[in-house]
Amino acid sequence: MVHKFKELADKIKTSSQMKDFVVVDVRDDDYQGGNIKGAINKPSRDFLTSVDELVKNTKDIPLVIYQETRGNVLYGKDIPHEVVVLRDGFTRFQEKYKDDPDLVENWDKEVWASEWS
């Protein structure tokens, strides 16, 4: 299943992260340029070795949203929650919501300006 930006933005503003849902950010160095507020960073370089621990630590959370398609490795596994992937990840999410402190934190204009220069 794919989660859309507006759905996630609404969920962040109306639900409790780490109780109703959690966002897992699997970006590596580009995480330093900003993130979805409250997201857990599990860099892709370590993701496959830490995924079992992540599933265990989030077993009581009904919805886990991955910012990138690497979350697809969990499809079909016997896990205790719904797994979805945020369409187009943080790159597109930050384009729309970077100025909303309820949705994006640690956003660094210089990091994103250099990405698109």
All heavy atoms as an XYZ file, in Angstrom:
961
protein
N       0.839     -1.173      0.000
C       0.000      0.000      0.000
C       0.888      1.241      0.000
O       1.950      1.255      0.593
C      -0.899     -0.006      1.235
C      -1.747      1.246      1.344
S      -2.734      1.298      2.845
C      -4.165      0.441      2.243
N       0.408      2.292     -0.643
C       1.156      3.542     -0.724
C       0.408      4.618      0.046
O      -0.812      4.747     -0.069
C       1.330      3.968     -2.202
C       1.985      5.321     -2.298
C       2.120      2.925     -2.965
N       1.121      5.352      0.852
C       0.538      6.452      1.613
C       0.788      7.746      0.846
O       1.868      7.943      0.289
C       1.198      6.515      2.987
C       0.238      6.760      4.086
N      -0.770      5.894      4.405
C       0.122      7.795      4.957
C      -1.456      6.368      5.432
N      -0.934      7.520      5.780
N      -0.162      8.625      0.849
C      -0.026      9.899      0.151
C       0.300     11.006      1.147
O       0.007     10.909      2.339
C      -1.313     10.204     -0.605
C      -1.581      9.168     -1.676
C      -2.864      9.440     -2.392
C      -3.094      8.340     -3.418
N      -4.424      8.396     -3.992
N       0.902     12.088      0.631
C       1.358     13.195      1.478
C       0.251     13.741      2.360
O       0.427     13.917      3.560
C       1.893     14.356      0.638
C       3.030     14.003     -0.241
C       3.125     14.540     -1.508
C       4.019     13.139      0.173
C       4.186     14.218     -2.330
C       5.081     12.806     -0.639
C       5.159     13.356     -1.898
N      -0.887     14.052      1.777
C      -1.982     14.669      2.533
C      -2.463     13.732      3.646
O      -2.728     14.170      4.763
C      -3.134     15.027      1.601
C      -4.352     15.561      2.316
C      -4.543     17.027      2.090
C      -5.818     17.572      2.675
N      -5.927     17.581      4.095
N      -2.549     12.443      3.337
C      -2.960     11.475      4.355
C      -1.990     11.477      5.535
O      -2.402     11.452      6.688
C      -3.030     10.068      3.761
C      -4.124      9.886      2.744
C      -4.010      8.557      2.009
O      -3.083      7.770      2.297
O      -4.836      8.310      1.131
N      -0.684     11.496      5.228
C       0.311     11.503      6.293
C       0.268     12.812      7.068
O       0.325     12.816      8.303
C       1.713     11.257      5.744
C       2.827     11.306      6.787
C       2.585     10.296      7.917
C       4.174     11.052      6.136
N       0.163     13.939      6.365
C       0.099     15.236      7.043
C      -1.085     15.273      8.008
O      -0.950     15.708      9.158
C       0.006     16.360      6.017
N      -2.240     14.799      7.555
C      -3.420     14.771      8.418
C      -3.200     13.851      9.615
O      -3.582     14.170     10.741
C      -4.650     14.309      7.633
C      -5.105     15.336      6.602
O      -4.680     16.503      6.670
O      -5.891     14.949      5.705
N      -2.587     12.709      9.376
C      -2.338     11.740     10.450
C      -1.391     12.330     11.507
O      -1.626     12.188     12.701
C      -1.760     10.451      9.869
C      -1.662      9.338     10.894
C      -1.353      8.025     10.250
C      -2.474      7.445      9.478
N      -3.693      7.107     10.183
N      -0.351     13.011     11.070
C       0.595     13.620     12.011
C      -0.117     14.649     12.890
O       0.130     14.735     14.085
C       1.783     14.268     11.258
C       2.663     13.184     10.641
C       2.601     15.159     12.191
C       3.712     13.713      9.687
N      -1.016     15.401     12.287
C      -1.690     16.468     13.032
C      -2.831     15.971     13.918
O      -3.229     16.667     14.835
C      -2.191     17.527     12.061
C      -1.037     18.306     11.449
C      -1.499     19.489     10.668
C      -0.293     20.261     10.172
N      -0.556     21.672     10.013
N      -3.349     14.765     13.651
C      -4.527     14.317     14.397
C      -4.325     13.031     15.199
O      -5.203     12.648     15.963
C      -5.727     14.100     13.451
O      -5.403     13.077     12.511
C      -6.094     15.380     12.730
N      -3.203     12.367     15.029
C      -2.973     11.092     15.707
C      -1.700     11.159     16.537
O      -0.932     12.108     16.447
C      -2.845      9.961     14.680
O      -4.019      9.857     13.912
N      -1.463     10.123     17.288
C      -0.309     10.069     18.170
C       0.788      9.182     17.571
O       0.613      7.969     17.462
C      -0.733      9.520     19.530
O       0.380      9.348     20.360
N       1.923      9.823     17.204
C       3.051      9.031     16.714
C       3.576      8.168     17.835
O       3.556      8.559     18.994
C       4.165      9.945     16.174
C       4.161      9.987     14.672
C       5.405     10.575     14.070
O       6.335      9.851     13.783
N       5.397     11.868     13.846
N       4.043      6.999     17.491
C       4.556      5.977     18.389
C       3.435      5.294     19.168
O       3.704      4.420     19.968
C       5.622      6.521     19.345
C       6.848      7.060     18.630
S       7.607      5.892     17.462
C       8.242      4.652     18.566
N       2.187      5.678     18.929
C       1.059      4.955     19.493
C       0.160      4.460     18.353
O      -0.135      3.283     18.261
C       0.264      5.837     20.445
C      -0.912      5.126     21.066
C      -1.684      6.031     21.996
C      -2.892      5.256     22.521
N      -4.005      6.123     22.794
N      -0.282      5.387     17.500
C      -1.165      5.045     16.382
C      -0.393      4.699     15.114
O      -0.864      3.946     14.271
C      -2.108      6.215     16.075
C      -2.992      6.562     17.255
O      -3.437      5.632     17.952
O      -3.241      7.758     17.493
N       0.780      5.294     14.962
C       1.603      5.079     13.774
C       3.027      5.528     14.065
O       3.285      6.218     15.050
C       1.049      5.849     12.569
C       1.291      7.336     12.648
C       2.336      7.917     11.945
C       0.492      8.150     13.442
C       2.576      9.278     12.035
C       0.717      9.505     13.536
C       1.760     10.073     12.829
N       3.921      5.134     13.189
C       5.300      5.600     13.252
C       5.804      5.760     11.817
O       5.418      5.012     10.928
C       6.212      4.633     14.054
C       6.325      3.282     13.381
C       7.591      5.234     14.267
N       6.644      6.768     11.620
C       7.282      6.988     10.321
C       8.734      6.546     10.447
O       9.441      6.966     11.364
C       7.218      8.468      9.887
C       7.973      8.689      8.581
C       5.766      8.926      9.758
N       9.173      5.699      9.537
C      10.554      5.230      9.524
C      11.238      5.820      8.297
O      10.802      5.616      7.167
C      10.631      3.685      9.491
C      12.077      3.230      9.460
C       9.896      3.099     10.691
N      12.295      6.546      8.540
C      13.062      7.222      7.488
C      14.316      6.397      7.225
O      15.152      6.252      8.111
C      13.426      8.622      7.983
C      14.085      9.482      6.933
O      14.829      8.939      6.089
O      13.871     10.704      6.971
N      14.445      5.843      6.040
C      15.581      4.973      5.733
C      16.644      5.672      4.880
O      17.515      5.016      4.309
C      15.113      3.657      5.056
C      14.277      2.848      6.024
C      14.350      3.930      3.779
N      16.583      6.998      4.859
C      17.611      7.735      4.125
C      18.930      7.693      4.888
O      18.954      7.504      6.094
C      17.181      9.189      3.911
C      15.971      9.299      2.991
C      15.485     10.728      2.858
N      15.106     11.236      4.180
C      15.323     12.480      4.580
N      15.933     13.355      3.801
N      14.931     12.885      5.785
N      19.998      7.911      4.167
C      21.326      7.907      4.765
C      21.746      9.348      5.082
O      21.127      9.999      5.897
C      22.312      7.197      3.836
C      21.966      5.720      3.686
O      21.956      5.005      4.703
O      21.684      5.287      2.562
N      22.765      9.861      4.404
C      23.300     11.190      4.688
C      22.290     12.311      4.473
O      22.358     13.345      5.141
C      24.544     11.458      3.840
C      25.676     10.511      4.189
O      25.663      9.955      5.298
O      26.570     10.319      3.343
N      21.355     12.150      3.549
C      20.396     13.215      3.280
C      19.398     13.417      4.423
O      18.648     14.379      4.430
C      19.684     13.025      1.949
C      19.101     11.638      1.756
O      19.543     10.703      2.440
O      18.212     11.487      0.902
N      19.416     12.550      5.420
C      18.583     12.746      6.607
C      18.961     14.050      7.309
O      18.121     14.698      7.935
C      18.751     11.556      7.563
C      17.883     11.630      8.800
C      16.536     11.302      8.738
C      18.412     12.013     10.031
C      15.733     11.365      9.872
C      17.623     12.076     11.161
C      16.283     11.751     11.082
O      15.494     11.819     12.198
N      20.226     14.449      7.186
C      20.713     15.662      7.844
C      20.025     16.919      7.333
O      20.066     17.947      7.982
C      22.229     15.797      7.659
C      23.017     14.635      8.226
C      22.710     14.366      9.694
O      22.603     15.284     10.490
N      22.555     13.106     10.050
N      19.377     16.855      6.165
C      18.729     18.027      5.585
C      17.317     18.268      6.080
O      16.683     19.241      5.698
N      16.823     17.404      6.935
C      15.482     17.555      7.468
C      14.756     16.229      7.460
O      15.188     15.273      6.799
N      13.655     16.170      8.198
C      12.910     14.924      8.281
C      11.461     15.198      8.664
O      11.131     16.277      9.149
C      13.541     13.983      9.309
C      13.672     14.606     10.677
O      14.611     15.357     10.923
N      12.738     14.319     11.561
N      10.626     14.204      8.445
C       9.253     14.286      8.910
C       9.298     14.287     10.432
O      10.019     13.490     11.040
C       8.425     13.107      8.364
C       8.275     13.267      6.840
C       7.072     13.034      9.049
C       7.599     12.114      6.163
N       8.559     15.187     11.020
C       8.607     15.357     12.473
C       8.324     14.036     13.179
O       7.345     13.356     12.900
C       7.604     16.409     12.909
C       7.747     16.768     14.361
C       6.973     17.988     14.714
C       7.269     18.361     16.160
N       6.640     19.615     16.508
N       9.221     13.679     14.084
C       9.073     12.474     14.883
C       9.502     11.181     14.216
O       9.416     10.118     14.814
N       9.998     11.256     12.984
C      10.406     10.041     12.265
C      11.606      9.380     12.943
O      12.459     10.047     13.521
C      10.755     10.364     10.817
N      11.646      8.060     12.842
C      12.781      7.279     13.315
C      13.713      7.085     12.131
O      13.277      6.631     11.079
C      12.340      5.892     13.811
C      11.387      6.017     14.991
C      13.544      5.030     14.162
C      10.751      4.693     15.381
N      14.988      7.411     12.284
C      15.939      7.207     11.191
C      16.609      5.848     11.316
O      17.244      5.549     12.325
C      16.993      8.313     11.184
C      17.955      8.209     10.023
O      19.157      8.255     10.197
N      17.454      8.083      8.821
N      16.413      5.009     10.316
C      17.070      3.703     10.196
C      17.750      3.693      8.831
O      17.147      3.289      7.837
C      16.061      2.552     10.294
C      15.434      2.393     11.643
C      16.452      1.869     12.632
C      15.822      1.598     13.974
N      16.788      1.150     14.942
N      18.994      4.166      8.745
C      19.674      4.303      7.456
C      19.659      3.014      6.639
O      19.770      1.906      7.183
C      21.105      4.685      7.848
C      20.982      5.267      9.215
C      19.849      4.534      9.868
N      19.524      3.176      5.336
C      19.425      2.015      4.445
C      20.658      1.126      4.525
O      20.549     -0.090      4.381
C      19.203      2.465      3.005
O      20.317      3.184      2.523
N      21.810      1.713      4.806
C      23.029      0.901      4.861
C      22.975     -0.127      5.991
O      23.656     -1.138      5.957
C      24.262      1.788      4.979
C      24.339      2.585      6.256
C      25.574      3.497      6.313
N      25.448      4.435      7.389
C      24.932      5.651      7.299
N      24.483      6.077      6.141
N      24.857      6.445      8.343
N      22.140      0.133      7.014
C      22.002     -0.784      8.149
C      20.627     -1.452      8.199
O      20.361     -2.240      9.099
C      22.193     -0.013      9.468
C      23.511      0.722      9.536
O      24.513      0.191      9.033
O      23.525      1.848     10.083
N      19.771     -1.115      7.256
C      18.371     -1.507      7.358
C      18.166     -3.016      7.426
O      17.449     -3.512      8.290
C      17.567     -0.914      6.192
C      16.102     -1.140      6.308
C      15.360     -0.435      7.239
C      15.459     -2.057      5.517
C      13.993     -0.640      7.371
C      14.101     -2.277      5.628
C      13.373     -1.555      6.559
N      18.771     -3.747      6.547
C      18.533     -5.196      6.517
C      19.024     -5.893      7.786
O      18.443     -6.885      8.205
C      19.154     -5.826      5.276
C      18.451     -5.478      3.963
C      19.171     -6.100      2.778
C      16.985     -5.898      3.988
N      20.061     -5.353      8.407
C      20.561     -5.979      9.637
C      19.783     -5.532     10.882
O      19.880     -6.159     11.923
C      22.061     -5.689      9.848
O      22.255     -4.274      9.915
C      22.890     -6.291      8.731
N      19.011     -4.445     10.753
C      18.276     -3.956     11.922
C      16.758     -4.095     11.784
O      16.027     -3.709     12.694
C      18.629     -2.485     12.188
O      18.178     -1.662     11.139
N      16.292     -4.651     10.675
C      14.844     -4.709     10.431
C      14.112     -5.577     11.457
O      13.011     -5.231     11.887
C      14.537     -5.140      8.978
C      14.842     -6.597      8.740
C      13.089     -4.823      8.640
N      14.692     -6.678     11.889
C      14.019     -7.523     12.873
C      13.837     -6.786     14.200
O      12.783     -6.885     14.841
C      14.792     -8.831     13.091
C      14.726     -9.749     11.879
O      13.760     -9.634     11.091
O      15.641    -10.567     11.711
N      14.850     -6.046     14.611
C      14.753     -5.246     15.835
C      13.689     -4.166     15.684
O      12.904     -3.914     16.608
C      16.107     -4.608     16.159
C      16.069     -3.717     17.374
C      17.379     -2.988     17.608
O      18.368     -3.238     16.895
O      17.395     -2.141     18.515
N      13.627     -3.538     14.501
C      12.629     -2.508     14.240
C      11.214     -3.091     14.344
O      10.339     -2.509     14.974
C      12.847     -1.895     12.862
C      11.833     -0.841     12.439
C      11.884      0.365     13.356
C      12.093     -0.431     10.991
N      10.994     -4.242     13.750
C       9.683     -4.893     13.825
C       9.328     -5.194     15.279
O       8.206     -4.937     15.727
C       9.648     -6.171     12.954
C       8.398     -6.985     13.226
C       9.740     -5.812     11.472
N      10.289     -5.693     16.027
C      10.051     -6.003     17.450
C       9.705     -4.738     18.232
O       8.768     -4.736     19.038
C      11.305     -6.662     18.036
C      11.196     -6.986     19.503
C      12.497     -7.582     20.016
C      12.464     -7.713     21.530
N      13.769     -8.028     22.067
N      10.435     -3.653     17.990
C      10.229     -2.417     18.735
C       8.956     -1.679     18.357
O       8.504     -0.798     19.089
C      11.427     -1.481     18.574
C      12.665     -2.018     19.246
O      12.592     -2.879     20.122
N      13.823     -1.533     18.833
N       8.376     -2.011     17.214
C       7.155     -1.338     16.766
C       5.953     -2.284     16.750
O       4.920     -1.954     16.190
C       7.351     -0.727     15.369
O       7.685     -1.760     14.431
C       8.433      0.342     15.376
N       6.074     -3.434     17.380
C       5.033     -4.475     17.293
C       3.672     -4.021     17.815
O       2.645     -4.517     17.380
C       5.488     -5.748     17.981
C       5.562     -5.686     19.494
C       6.030     -7.014     20.059
C       6.138     -7.121     21.529
N       6.180     -6.007     22.387
N       3.643     -3.063     18.713
C       2.377     -2.589     19.263
C       1.815     -1.371     18.533
O       0.784     -0.829     18.932
C       2.540     -2.266     20.745
C       2.873     -3.502     21.567
O       2.384     -4.597     21.217
O       3.628     -3.384     22.551
N       2.489     -0.939     17.487
C       2.049      0.212     16.701
C       1.340     -0.327     15.456
O       1.939     -1.075     14.683
C       3.244      1.113     16.325
C       3.944      1.584     17.602
C       2.774      2.294     15.489
C       5.256      2.293     17.373
N       0.069      0.029     15.253
C      -0.697     -0.604     14.174
C      -0.273     -0.236     12.752
O      -0.521     -0.997     11.819
C      -2.136     -0.159     14.434
C      -2.038      1.039     15.298
C      -0.751      0.921     16.061
N       0.378      0.920     12.560
C       0.725      1.363     11.212
C       2.167      1.852     11.185
O       2.549      2.730     11.968
C      -0.210      2.496     10.777
C       0.057      3.148      9.430
C      -0.105      2.134      8.291
C      -0.858      4.332      9.219
N       2.964      1.294     10.286
C       4.347      1.728     10.102
C       4.471      2.261      8.690
O       4.179      1.561      7.711
C       5.351      0.580     10.341
C       6.775      1.056     10.112
C       5.197      0.026     11.763
N       4.891      3.530      8.573
C       5.002      4.204      7.280
C       6.472      4.380      6.958
O       7.207      5.021      7.714
C       4.306      5.578      7.317
C       2.832      5.415      7.714
C       4.451      6.290      5.974
C       2.157      6.707      8.108
N       6.907      3.818      5.845
C       8.288      3.973      5.390
C       8.343      5.091      4.377
O       7.491      5.195      3.511
C       8.808      2.667      4.782
C       9.078      1.642      5.840
C       8.058      0.819      6.315
C      10.326      1.533      6.422
C       8.283     -0.094      7.322
C      10.567      0.621      7.435
C       9.539     -0.191      7.874
O       9.760     -1.082      8.881
N       9.369      5.922      4.497
C       9.497      7.054      3.596
C      10.020      6.663      2.229
O       9.907      7.423      1.296
C      10.422      8.106      4.204
C       9.757      8.841      5.295
C      10.578      9.990      5.799
O      10.441     10.329      6.925
N      11.407     10.595      5.010
N      10.632      5.555      2.119
C      11.213      5.133      0.851
C      10.799      3.701      0.575
O      10.335      2.988      1.463
C      12.749      5.238      0.902
C      13.269      6.633      1.203
C      13.041      7.629      0.093
O      12.864      7.229     -1.062
O      13.028      8.836      0.385
N      11.020      3.259     -0.634
C      10.565      1.929     -1.044
C      11.313      0.794     -0.365
O      10.906     -0.347     -0.472
C      10.677      1.762     -2.564
O      12.031      2.003     -2.957
C       9.749      2.717     -3.276
N      12.372      1.071      0.372
C      13.083     -0.010      1.059
C      12.184     -0.718      2.063
O      12.438     -1.835      2.467
C      14.328      0.537      1.753
C      15.381      1.016      0.778
C      16.485      1.759      1.528
N      17.321      2.472      0.627
C      17.232      3.772      0.371
N      16.300      4.503      0.944
N      18.059      4.353     -0.455
N      11.125     -0.057      2.482
C      10.158     -0.674      3.372
C       9.449     -1.850      2.737
O       8.854     -2.685      3.419
N       9.536     -1.953      1.424
C       8.903     -3.068      0.713
C       9.440     -4.422      1.140
O       8.773     -5.432      0.938
C       9.083     -2.920     -0.799
C       8.224     -1.816     -1.371
O       7.245     -1.392     -0.764
N       8.589     -1.341     -2.540
N      10.624     -4.477      1.728
C      11.182     -5.771      2.145
C      10.309     -6.430      3.200
O      10.408     -7.632      3.416
C      12.643     -5.661      2.660
C      13.556     -5.097      1.603
C      12.719     -4.875      3.949
N       9.433     -5.672      3.829
C       8.576     -6.226      4.873
C       7.262     -6.790      4.344
O       6.568     -7.496      5.052
C       8.276     -5.162      5.928
C       9.504     -4.667      6.678
C       9.121     -3.565      7.637
C      10.172     -5.806      7.419
N       6.918     -6.472      3.095
C       5.670     -7.000      2.541
C       5.711     -8.515      2.522
O       6.694     -9.125      2.128
C       5.433     -6.477      1.123
C       5.001     -5.033      1.056
C       5.432     -4.217      0.028
C       4.158     -4.477      2.011
C       5.037     -2.889     -0.051
C       3.768     -3.152      1.943
C       4.198     -2.365      0.909
O       3.804     -1.059      0.834
N       4.643     -9.112      2.977
C       4.545    -10.566      2.969
C       5.132    -11.231      4.194
O       4.955    -12.424      4.396
N       5.825    -10.488      5.036
C       6.375    -11.070      6.270
C       5.289    -11.122      7.327
O       4.322    -10.373      7.294
C       7.556    -10.231      6.785
C       8.792    -10.349      5.945
C       9.962     -9.727      6.673
C      11.216     -9.938      5.860
N      12.263    -10.554      6.615
N       5.458    -12.001      8.264
C       4.517    -12.126      9.367
C       4.858    -11.067     10.406
O       5.675    -11.281     11.297
C       4.614    -13.535      9.969
C       3.588    -13.747     11.072
O       2.584    -13.020     11.096
O       3.816    -14.642     11.904
N       4.238     -9.899     10.255
C       4.501     -8.794     11.172
C       3.176     -8.334     11.781
O       2.116     -8.496     11.183
C       5.225     -7.630     10.468
C       4.464     -7.199      9.218
C       6.646     -8.000     10.123
C       5.047     -6.006      8.532
N       3.251     -7.760     12.970
C       2.026     -7.435     13.710
C       1.372     -6.103     13.350
O       0.518     -5.630     14.081
C       2.519     -7.419     15.156
C       3.928     -6.977     15.060
C       4.443     -7.568     13.755
N       1.764     -5.464     12.259
C       1.181     -4.176     11.911
C       1.103     -4.001     10.400
O       1.721     -4.738      9.645
C       1.977     -3.022     12.540
C       3.460     -3.169     12.399
N       4.267     -3.352     13.482
C       4.278     -3.194     11.329
C       5.527     -3.467     13.077
N       5.551     -3.375     11.780
N       0.344     -3.003      9.999
C       0.245     -2.667      8.576
C       1.490     -1.881      8.170
O       1.944     -0.994      8.892
C      -1.010     -1.815      8.339
C      -1.187     -1.411      6.898
C      -2.417     -0.524      6.699
O      -3.075     -0.137      7.682
O      -2.700     -0.217      5.532
N       2.032     -2.186      7.007
C       3.207     -1.485      6.492
C       2.812     -0.779      5.203
O       2.220     -1.382      4.316
C       4.359     -2.478      6.188
C       5.515     -1.759      5.508
C       4.823     -3.146      7.464
N       3.119      0.510      5.126
C       2.869      1.275      3.908
C       4.116      2.083      3.570
O       4.981      2.314      4.419
C       1.644      2.209      4.039
C       0.370      1.419      4.259
C       1.832      3.234      5.119
N       4.203      2.507      2.329
C       5.334      3.300      1.852
C       4.812      4.667      1.433
O       3.798      4.769      0.738
C       6.031      2.605      0.658
C       7.129      3.489      0.076
C       6.606      1.264      1.092
N       5.475      5.721      1.878
C       5.106      7.079      1.505
C       5.534      7.330      0.066
O       6.725      7.259     -0.255
C       5.783      8.091      2.436
C       5.507      9.565      2.135
C       4.020      9.880      2.290
C       6.339     10.447      3.051
N       4.572      7.599     -0.781
C       4.853      7.845     -2.198
C       5.845      8.999     -2.353
O       5.663     10.066     -1.792
C       3.548      8.181     -2.929
C       3.768      8.445     -4.412
C       2.478      8.727     -5.104
N       1.663      7.519     -5.048
C       0.393      7.476     -5.371
N      -0.238      8.562     -5.726
N      -0.273      6.340     -5.310
N       6.917      8.777     -3.084
C       7.966      9.760     -3.394
C       8.778     10.221     -2.184
O       9.566     11.141     -2.287
C       7.397     10.976     -4.125
C       6.807     10.600     -5.471
O       7.402      9.743     -6.160
O       5.746     11.143     -5.833
N       8.590      9.606     -1.028
C       9.442      9.842      0.125
C       9.511     11.280      0.605
O       8.663     12.115      0.303
N      10.571     11.557      1.362
C      10.719     12.876      1.971
C      10.986     13.961      0.941
O      10.586     15.111      1.127
C      11.849     12.868      3.010
C      12.002     14.188      3.714
C      11.055     14.596      4.631
C      13.068     15.024      3.448
C      11.170     15.819      5.279
C      13.201     16.249      4.086
C      12.248     16.649      5.010
N      11.622     13.627     -0.153
C      11.953     14.640     -1.164
C      10.712     15.420     -1.570
O      10.707     16.651     -1.551
C      12.603     13.989     -2.396
O      13.802     13.340     -1.976
C      12.939     15.020     -3.449
N       9.672     14.738     -1.920
C       8.445     15.414     -2.338
C       7.660     15.953     -1.141
O       7.036     17.003     -1.233
C       7.572     14.483     -3.172
C       8.245     14.008     -4.425
C       8.424     15.134     -5.451
N       9.171     14.660     -6.584
C      10.420     15.003     -6.873
N      11.062     15.855     -6.119
N      11.024     14.518     -7.926
N       7.692     15.245     -0.026
C       6.977     15.707      1.168
C       7.520     17.061      1.608
O       6.757     17.979      1.906
C       7.119     14.673      2.293
C       6.237     14.930      3.479
C       4.938     14.446      3.502
C       6.699     15.636      4.577
C       4.109     14.668      4.602
C       5.884     15.869      5.678
C       4.586     15.386      5.686
N       8.841     17.212      1.621
C       9.429     18.467      2.074
C       9.151     19.605      1.102
O       9.063     20.756      1.511
C      10.934     18.322      2.343
C      11.799     18.027      1.149
C      12.283     19.247      0.389
O      12.357     20.347      0.924
N      12.597     19.049     -0.885
N       8.996     19.311     -0.179
C       8.668     20.369     -1.133
C       7.334     21.025     -0.762
O       7.179     22.233     -0.901
C       8.589     19.815     -2.559
C       9.932     19.487     -3.159
C       9.823     18.843     -4.528
O       8.693     18.636     -5.041
O      10.883     18.524     -5.099
N       6.411     20.229     -0.294
C       5.076     20.736      0.031
C       4.966     21.278      1.463
O       4.279     22.261      1.710
C       4.054     19.624     -0.180
C       2.645     20.072      0.022
C       1.669     19.047     -0.491
C       0.265     19.558     -0.281
N      -0.536     19.604     -1.433
N       5.649     20.647      2.420
C       5.411     20.953      3.828
C       6.615     21.493      4.594
O       6.559     21.609      5.815
C       4.903     19.699      4.543
C       3.597     19.187      4.004
C       3.536     17.972      3.329
C       2.419     19.909      4.169
C       2.330     17.490      2.840
C       1.209     19.443      3.679
C       1.170     18.231      3.022
O      -0.011     17.765      2.540
N       7.697     21.838      3.937
C       8.922     22.258      4.634
C       8.720     23.442      5.573
O       9.447     23.601      6.546
C      10.029     22.558      3.628
C       9.752     23.764      2.765
C      10.886     24.014      1.796
C      10.623     25.240      0.969
N      10.096     24.934     -0.342
N       7.731     24.288      5.304
C       7.509     25.470      6.133
C       6.531     25.223      7.292
O       6.208     26.146      8.029
C       6.993     26.626      5.270
C       8.044     27.064      4.254
O       9.242     27.080      4.598
O       7.664     27.378      3.108
N       6.087     23.992      7.449
C       5.149     23.667      8.526
C       5.896     22.914      9.625
O       6.204     21.730      9.481
C       3.999     22.813      7.985
C       2.902     22.587      9.010
O       3.187     22.656     10.228
O       1.762     22.329      8.597
N       6.190     23.578     10.750
C       6.963     22.937     11.824
C       6.237     21.778     12.502
O       6.862     21.005     13.224
C       7.234     24.078     12.806
C       6.160     25.083     12.542
C       5.824     24.953     11.072
N       4.943     21.637     12.276
C       4.216     20.488     12.811
C       4.471     19.231     11.985
O       4.189     18.123     12.428
C       2.711     20.752     12.840
C       2.321     21.802     13.868
O       3.054     21.960     14.873
O       1.295     22.469     13.655
N       4.997     19.411     10.766
C       5.181     18.280      9.848
C       6.637     17.981      9.517
O       6.997     16.835      9.264
C       4.409     18.533      8.551
C       2.898     18.707      8.702
C       2.274     19.072      7.360
C       2.264     17.466      9.281
N       7.475     19.019      9.466
C       8.879     18.843      9.070
C       9.762     19.516     10.114
O       9.495     20.637     10.535
C       9.145     19.449      7.673
C      10.621     19.402      7.333
C       8.330     18.717      6.613
N      10.821     18.811     10.517
C      11.772     19.388     11.468
C      13.189     19.284     10.903
O      13.463     18.467     10.026
C      11.682     18.699     12.825
C      11.944     17.219     12.800
C      11.644     16.536     14.133
O      11.190     17.192     15.090
O      11.869     15.319     14.201
N      14.030     20.162     11.391
C      15.456     20.176     11.024
C      15.691     20.449      9.537
O      16.735     20.092      8.998
C      16.141     18.859     11.420
C      15.938     18.532     12.875
O      16.114     19.382     13.729
N      15.533     17.311     13.153
N      14.730     21.081      8.876
C      14.869     21.348      7.447
C      15.975     22.367      7.221
O      16.046     23.395      7.894
C      13.556     21.865      6.863
C      13.575     21.905      5.367
C      13.373     20.867      4.519
C      13.823     23.036      4.542
N      13.472     21.272      3.211
C      13.757     22.621      3.201
C      14.105     24.370      4.799
C      13.950     23.462      2.117
C      14.301     25.226      3.721
C      14.220     24.774      2.401
N      16.881     22.055      6.299
C      18.041     22.897      6.021
C      18.008     23.330      4.564
O      18.235     22.537      3.653
C      19.318     22.107      6.309
C      20.576     22.939      6.175
O      20.562     23.990      5.494
O      21.602     22.523      6.740
N      17.726     24.593      4.364
C      17.609     25.150      3.010
C      18.864     24.889      2.183
O      18.789     24.569      0.999
C      17.334     26.651      3.102
C      17.241     27.336      1.766
C      17.003     28.824      1.937
C      16.965     29.518      0.584
N      16.720     30.950      0.726
N      20.023     25.014      2.798
C      21.277     24.835      2.063
C      21.440     23.413      1.544
O      21.947     23.198      0.456
C      22.462     25.243      2.929
C      22.493     26.737      3.176
C      23.723     27.173      3.941
O      24.755     26.463      3.897
O      23.645     28.226      4.567
N      21.008     22.443      2.310
C      21.104     21.048      1.864
C      20.223     20.825      0.641
O      20.636     20.243     -0.349
C      20.694     20.068      2.989
C      20.530     18.653      2.460
C      21.715     20.108      4.115
N      18.995     21.343      0.700
C      18.068     21.106     -0.413
C      18.377     21.995     -1.599
O      18.165     21.591     -2.732
C      16.631     21.253      0.068
C      16.321     20.123      0.986
C      16.336     20.137      2.347
C      16.071     18.761      0.607
N      16.087     18.888      2.841
C      15.920     18.030      1.796
C      15.941     18.113     -0.610
C      15.642     16.661      1.801
C      15.662     16.753     -0.605
C      15.518     16.046      0.582
N      18.934     23.192     -1.373
C      19.325     24.054     -2.491
C      20.446     23.387     -3.281
O      20.454     23.411     -4.498
C      19.769     25.425     -1.982
N      21.375     22.754     -2.582
C      22.489     22.097     -3.272
C      22.012     20.865     -4.031
O      22.593     20.488     -5.034
C      23.600     21.721     -2.284
O      23.142     20.742     -1.381
N      20.933     20.230     -3.558
C      20.380     19.068     -4.256
C      19.851     19.432     -5.629
O      19.876     18.650     -6.548
C      19.208     18.469     -3.449
C      19.642     17.686     -2.242
C      20.195     16.330     -2.606
O      19.605     15.632     -3.434
O      21.244     15.984     -2.065
N      19.303     20.645     -5.753
C      18.597     21.015     -6.989
C      19.375     22.036     -7.819
O      18.874     22.482     -8.833
C      17.221     21.561     -6.627
C      16.470     20.596     -5.793
C      16.152     20.733     -4.477
C      15.988     19.305     -6.162
N      15.492     19.634     -4.022
C      15.375     18.737     -5.043
C      16.012     18.566     -7.352
C      14.797     17.479     -5.063
C      15.425     17.320     -7.354
C      14.833     16.791     -6.231
N      20.579     22.412     -7.390
C      21.362     23.401     -8.153
C      21.973     22.797     -9.393
O      22.274     21.663     -9.494
C      22.478     23.954     -7.286
O      21.975     24.500     -6.110
